[in-house]
Amino acid sequence: MSIRTIGTLDSGAAVETIALAAGDLRAEVVTLGARLNDLRLAGTPWPLVLGAATLGGMTGPMRWFGAVVGPVANRLRGAHVEIAGRVHALDANDGDACLHGGHAGTAARLWQIADTAPDRATLTLTLEEGACGLPGRRELRISYRIKPPATLVVRLWATTDAPTLLNPALHPYWNLDGTPDTGGHRLRIAADHVLPTDAAHLPTGEIRPVAGPWDLRALRAVADLPPLDHNFCLAPSPRPLTEVAELRGAHGVCLRIATTAPGLQVHDAREMDTAPWPGLTGTPYGPRAGLALEPQMWPDAPGRAGFPAIDCAAGGQWAQESRYRLVREEV
């Protein structure tokens, strides 16, 4: 384990990266957004996640890449919510919606290193009352641990001293082939339902059985899928750790995801363009350079019938665990 400074924010605060390794995996975690900025598997010469080569990329077009987004991940319609009878105005940073907590969400904040070891790191963040437009003093914590031979275990926790909303999520983009796009991948998701969206990428409220192009219960070629920025409904509420997804590259690298979360947001990044900022490959990322697989609660949940609630009472605790297991197989 090593820690080094990679730059400073406009405030003068130093941004650090933590290098972790165990078994066949190496990872780099950056304190800005507590982001997973790099992940490598022994015998594979390319990174498996999209990451920024510079701090400028992390504060620019790659601000979500690998970061903890929140305090409420995904979109909230109208950028306002009612909590305990009071309406709270949020940052409308995606049309009329609030996306990933707004411009000053958890991805844009500097997390503190609480604990490190060669194979693990824990980072913390305090959101004071009113931060990101929401009530409560919220204490967030994330731990990354590499479990040999090649599993990344990610645990998220949060507490609040007042009624609030909580749905932080890790937002990695995966590319298991080191290619310019993920068209050669195959994807499987153990979900019987999906949330259709409107033109603003917000759920319509319908919980639709998967059918035809939306049925990913068996491996499907990513190149053949419709445009994706959708939540796949894994369960009606959080549950014990369950394998929910499989992503296979064309060159033998396979990712299997297990999570306690009831939803998996899938984004195919068809409009991605990070120019002029380079990624880990040394060049900017273009359309479909990575596939985001984000375990989380369902988007735009407040007031939605049948959606898992994201309310957290005063003194309440929120927790989520996800495991990302990587293997190399013969092709």
C-alpha positions as CSV (number, residue, x, y, z in Angstrom):
1,M,0.0,0.0,0.0
2,S,1.2,3.5,-0.9
3,I,-0.3,6.9,-0.8
4,R,0.8,9.8,-3.0
5,T,-0.4,13.3,-3.8
6,I,-1.6,13.8,-7.4
7,G,-2.6,17.4,-7.3
8,T,-4.4,20.1,-5.4
9,L,-7.9,21.6,-5.7
10,D,-8.6,25.3,-6.1
11,S,-9.0,25.4,-2.3
12,G,-5.4,24.2,-1.9
13,A,-6.4,20.8,-0.5
14,A,-4.3,17.9,-1.6
15,V,-5.8,15.1,-3.6
16,E,-4.3,11.7,-2.9
17,T,-4.3,8.3,-4.5
18,I,-4.1,5.0,-2.5
19,A,-2.5,2.0,-4.2
20,L,-3.9,-1.4,-3.0
21,A,-2.9,-4.9,-4.0
22,A,-3.5,-8.5,-3.1
23,G,-3.7,-11.8,-5.0
24,D,-4.1,-11.0,-8.7
25,L,-5.7,-7.6,-8.3
26,R,-4.3,-4.0,-8.0
27,A,-6.4,-1.0,-7.4
28,E,-6.0,2.8,-7.1
29,V,-8.5,4.7,-5.0
30,V,-8.5,8.6,-5.2
31,T,-9.7,10.7,-2.2
32,L,-11.7,13.0,-4.6
33,G,-15.0,11.3,-4.6
34,A,-13.5,8.2,-3.0
35,R,-13.3,7.0,-6.5
36,L,-12.0,3.7,-7.9
37,N,-9.8,5.2,-10.6
38,D,-7.9,2.1,-11.7
39,L,-8.2,-1.7,-11.4
40,R,-5.8,-4.2,-12.9
41,L,-5.8,-8.0,-13.1
42,A,-2.6,-10.0,-13.3
43,G,-1.9,-11.2,-16.8
44,T,-4.1,-8.5,-18.4
45,P,-2.1,-5.5,-19.7
46,W,-4.9,-3.0,-19.7
47,P,-7.0,-1.4,-17.0
48,L,-10.5,-2.9,-16.4
49,V,-12.2,0.3,-15.4
50,L,-12.2,3.8,-17.0
51,G,-10.2,6.3,-15.0
52,A,-8.7,9.8,-15.4
53,A,-5.0,10.2,-16.0
54,T,-5.0,13.7,-14.4
55,L,-6.9,15.6,-11.7
56,G,-8.3,17.9,-14.4
57,G,-10.1,14.9,-15.9
58,M,-11.6,14.0,-12.5
59,T,-13.0,17.5,-12.0
60,G,-14.1,17.7,-15.7
61,P,-15.8,15.2,-18.0
62,M,-14.8,12.2,-15.9
63,R,-16.2,13.6,-12.6
64,W,-18.5,10.6,-12.1
65,F,-16.0,7.9,-13.2
66,G,-15.6,5.4,-10.4
67,A,-16.8,7.9,-7.8
68,V,-19.2,7.5,-5.0
69,V,-22.2,9.5,-6.3
70,G,-24.8,10.9,-4.0
71,P,-26.0,11.4,-1.3
72,V,-28.8,10.3,-3.7
73,A,-27.5,8.6,-6.8
74,N,-29.2,8.9,-10.1
75,R,-32.0,11.4,-10.9
76,L,-34.6,13.1,-8.8
77,R,-37.4,14.6,-10.8
78,G,-38.0,18.4,-10.5
79,A,-34.9,18.8,-8.3
80,H,-37.1,19.0,-5.1
81,V,-38.2,16.5,-2.5
82,E,-40.5,16.5,0.5
83,I,-39.2,15.2,3.7
84,A,-41.1,15.3,7.0
85,G,-43.6,17.7,5.5
86,R,-41.0,20.2,4.3
87,V,-40.0,20.7,0.6
88,H,-36.3,20.8,-0.1
89,A,-34.9,22.4,-3.2
90,L,-32.0,20.6,-4.9
91,D,-29.4,21.4,-7.5
92,A,-31.0,21.0,-11.0
93,N,-27.8,20.0,-12.8
94,D,-29.4,17.7,-15.4
95,G,-32.2,19.6,-17.1
96,D,-34.9,20.0,-14.4
97,A,-33.6,17.0,-12.4
98,C,-31.0,16.6,-9.8
99,L,-28.4,14.1,-10.8
100,H,-26.0,12.3,-8.4
101,G,-26.5,15.0,-5.7
102,G,-25.8,18.0,-7.9
103,H,-22.6,19.8,-8.7
104,A,-21.4,19.6,-5.1
105,G,-22.4,16.0,-4.5
106,T,-20.2,13.3,-2.9
107,A,-18.2,12.8,-6.2
108,A,-16.9,16.4,-6.1
109,R,-15.9,16.3,-2.4
110,L,-12.6,15.4,-0.8
111,W,-13.0,12.3,1.4
112,Q,-10.7,11.6,4.3
113,I,-8.5,8.5,4.7
114,A,-9.6,6.7,7.9
115,D,-7.7,3.5,7.6
116,T,-5.3,1.7,5.2
117,A,-3.5,-1.6,4.8
118,P,-1.8,-3.2,1.8
119,D,-5.1,-4.8,0.7
120,R,-7.7,-2.3,1.9
121,A,-8.7,1.3,2.5
122,T,-11.5,3.1,4.3
123,L,-12.5,6.7,3.5
124,T,-15.1,9.0,5.2
125,L,-17.0,12.1,4.4
126,T,-19.3,14.3,6.5
127,L,-22.1,16.2,4.9
128,E,-23.3,18.9,7.1
129,E,-27.0,20.0,7.6
130,G,-28.3,21.3,4.2
131,A,-25.4,20.0,2.1
132,C,-26.7,19.0,-1.3
133,G,-30.0,20.5,-0.4
134,L,-30.9,17.7,2.1
135,P,-31.4,17.7,5.9
136,G,-29.3,16.0,8.5
137,R,-25.7,15.7,9.4
138,R,-24.7,12.7,7.4
139,E,-21.6,10.6,8.0
140,L,-20.6,8.4,5.0
141,R,-18.0,5.7,4.9
142,I,-16.7,3.5,2.1
143,S,-14.3,0.6,2.4
144,Y,-12.4,-1.1,-0.4
145,R,-10.8,-4.5,0.2
146,I,-9.2,-6.9,-2.2
147,K,-10.0,-10.5,-1.4
148,P,-7.6,-12.9,-3.2
149,P,-7.4,-14.2,-5.7
150,A,-9.3,-11.4,-7.5
151,T,-12.4,-10.0,-5.8
152,L,-12.9,-6.3,-4.9
153,V,-15.3,-6.0,-1.9
154,V,-16.9,-2.5,-1.6
155,R,-19.0,-1.6,1.5
156,L,-20.8,1.7,1.9
157,W,-22.4,3.0,5.1
158,A,-24.2,6.2,6.1
159,T,-25.9,7.6,9.2
160,T,-28.0,10.7,9.7
161,D,-29.1,12.7,12.7
162,A,-32.3,13.9,11.0
163,P,-34.8,12.4,8.5
164,T,-33.3,12.5,5.1
165,L,-32.8,10.6,1.8
166,L,-29.8,8.2,1.3
167,N,-28.8,6.3,-1.8
168,P,-25.1,6.7,-2.4
169,A,-23.6,4.4,-5.1
170,L,-20.3,3.5,-6.7
171,H,-20.2,4.5,-10.4
172,P,-17.5,2.5,-12.2
173,Y,-17.4,2.2,-16.0
174,W,-16.1,-1.2,-17.1
175,N,-14.1,-2.2,-20.2
176,L,-12.6,-5.7,-19.9
177,D,-11.0,-5.7,-23.3
178,G,-8.9,-2.5,-23.4
179,T,-10.7,-1.6,-26.7
180,P,-12.1,1.8,-27.7
181,D,-15.7,0.5,-27.0
182,T,-17.5,-2.3,-25.2
183,G,-19.3,-3.6,-28.3
184,G,-17.5,-7.0,-28.0
185,H,-18.7,-7.6,-24.5
186,R,-21.6,-9.8,-23.4
187,L,-23.9,-9.0,-20.5
188,R,-26.2,-10.9,-18.2
189,I,-28.4,-9.4,-15.5
190,A,-30.6,-11.5,-13.1
191,A,-33.6,-9.1,-13.3
192,D,-37.2,-9.9,-14.2
193,H,-38.2,-6.2,-14.4
194,V,-36.8,-3.0,-15.8
195,L,-37.8,0.7,-15.3
196,P,-38.8,2.4,-18.6
197,T,-37.7,6.0,-18.9
198,D,-38.9,9.2,-20.5
199,A,-36.9,11.5,-22.8
200,A,-35.2,13.0,-19.7
201,H,-34.0,9.5,-18.6
202,L,-36.4,9.5,-15.6
203,P,-38.5,6.5,-14.7
204,T,-42.0,6.7,-16.0
205,G,-43.2,4.9,-12.9
206,E,-44.0,1.6,-14.7
207,I,-42.2,-1.5,-13.4
208,R,-42.1,-3.5,-16.7
209,P,-41.4,-7.2,-17.1
210,V,-38.3,-7.7,-19.2
211,A,-39.0,-8.9,-22.7
212,G,-37.3,-8.9,-26.1
213,P,-34.4,-6.5,-26.1
214,W,-34.6,-5.8,-22.4
215,D,-34.4,-9.5,-21.4
216,L,-30.8,-9.9,-20.2
217,R,-31.3,-13.0,-18.0
218,A,-29.0,-14.9,-20.5
219,L,-25.8,-13.5,-21.9
220,R,-26.4,-10.9,-24.7
221,A,-24.0,-9.1,-26.9
222,V,-23.7,-5.5,-25.8
223,A,-23.5,-4.4,-29.4
224,D,-27.0,-5.8,-30.0
225,L,-28.7,-4.0,-27.0
226,P,-30.9,-0.9,-27.2
227,P,-29.6,2.4,-25.8
228,L,-29.2,1.8,-22.0
229,D,-29.5,4.2,-19.1
230,H,-31.9,2.1,-17.1
231,N,-32.4,0.6,-13.7
232,F,-32.9,-3.2,-13.7
233,C,-35.0,-4.3,-10.8
234,L,-33.1,-7.0,-8.9
235,A,-35.4,-7.2,-5.9
236,P,-38.2,-5.2,-4.2
237,S,-35.9,-4.2,-1.3
238,P,-32.4,-4.7,-0.1
239,R,-31.5,-8.3,0.5
240,P,-28.6,-10.6,1.4
241,L,-25.6,-10.6,-0.9
242,T,-26.7,-12.1,-4.2
243,E,-24.9,-12.5,-7.6
244,V,-26.8,-10.3,-10.0
245,A,-24.7,-9.7,-13.1
246,E,-22.0,-11.0,-15.4
247,L,-20.0,-9.1,-17.9
248,R,-17.7,-11.0,-20.3
249,G,-15.0,-9.5,-22.5
250,A,-13.9,-11.0,-25.8
251,H,-10.5,-11.8,-24.5
252,G,-11.3,-14.0,-21.6
253,V,-11.8,-11.6,-18.7
254,C,-15.1,-12.1,-16.9
255,L,-16.6,-9.9,-14.2
256,R,-19.3,-11.2,-11.8
257,I,-21.1,-8.8,-9.5
258,A,-22.9,-9.7,-6.3
259,T,-24.7,-7.0,-4.2
260,T,-27.2,-6.4,-1.5
261,A,-28.8,-3.5,-3.5
262,P,-32.2,-4.0,-5.1
263,G,-31.3,-2.2,-8.3
264,L,-28.6,-2.1,-11.0
265,Q,-28.3,1.0,-13.1
266,V,-26.8,0.2,-16.5
267,H,-25.4,3.0,-18.7
268,D,-23.8,2.3,-22.1
269,A,-22.2,5.8,-22.4
270,R,-23.2,6.2,-26.0
271,E,-22.5,9.9,-25.8
272,M,-19.2,9.8,-23.9
273,D,-16.5,12.2,-25.0
274,T,-13.8,13.1,-22.4
275,A,-11.6,15.2,-24.9
276,P,-9.3,16.8,-24.3
277,W,-8.7,14.9,-21.1
278,P,-7.0,11.5,-21.4
279,G,-8.0,8.4,-19.7
280,L,-5.8,5.6,-18.3
281,T,-5.0,4.5,-21.9
282,G,-3.4,7.8,-22.7
283,T,-6.1,9.0,-25.0
284,P,-9.6,10.5,-24.4
285,Y,-12.6,8.2,-24.1
286,G,-15.2,8.2,-26.8
287,P,-18.7,6.8,-27.2
288,R,-19.4,3.5,-25.4
289,A,-15.8,3.3,-24.1
290,G,-17.2,1.8,-20.9
291,L,-20.3,0.2,-19.5
292,A,-21.5,1.6,-16.1
293,L,-22.9,-1.1,-13.8
294,E,-24.1,0.7,-10.6
295,P,-25.6,-1.3,-7.7
296,Q,-28.1,1.1,-6.0
297,M,-31.7,1.7,-4.9
298,W,-34.1,2.5,-7.7
299,P,-33.9,6.0,-9.2
300,D,-36.4,8.8,-8.4
301,A,-37.9,6.7,-5.6
302,P,-39.6,9.4,-3.4
303,G,-43.4,9.1,-3.9
304,R,-43.2,6.2,-6.4
305,A,-45.5,3.4,-5.6
306,G,-43.7,0.0,-5.6
307,F,-40.2,1.6,-5.5
308,P,-38.0,0.7,-2.5
309,A,-37.9,3.6,-0.1
310,I,-34.7,5.6,0.3
311,D,-35.9,7.5,3.4
312,C,-33.6,7.3,6.5
313,A,-34.9,8.3,9.9
314,A,-33.0,10.3,12.5
315,G,-30.5,8.0,14.1
316,G,-30.9,5.6,11.3
317,Q,-28.2,3.7,9.4
318,W,-27.9,2.8,5.7
319,A,-25.6,0.1,4.3
320,Q,-24.7,-1.7,1.1
321,E,-22.2,-4.2,0.0
322,S,-21.1,-5.2,-3.5
323,R,-18.5,-7.7,-4.6
324,Y,-16.7,-7.6,-8.0
325,R,-15.1,-10.9,-8.8
326,L,-12.8,-11.1,-11.8
327,V,-11.5,-14.2,-13.5
328,R,-9.7,-15.1,-16.7
329,E,-11.2,-17.9,-18.8
330,E,-10.2,-19.6,-22.1
331,V,-11.8,-18.1,-25.2
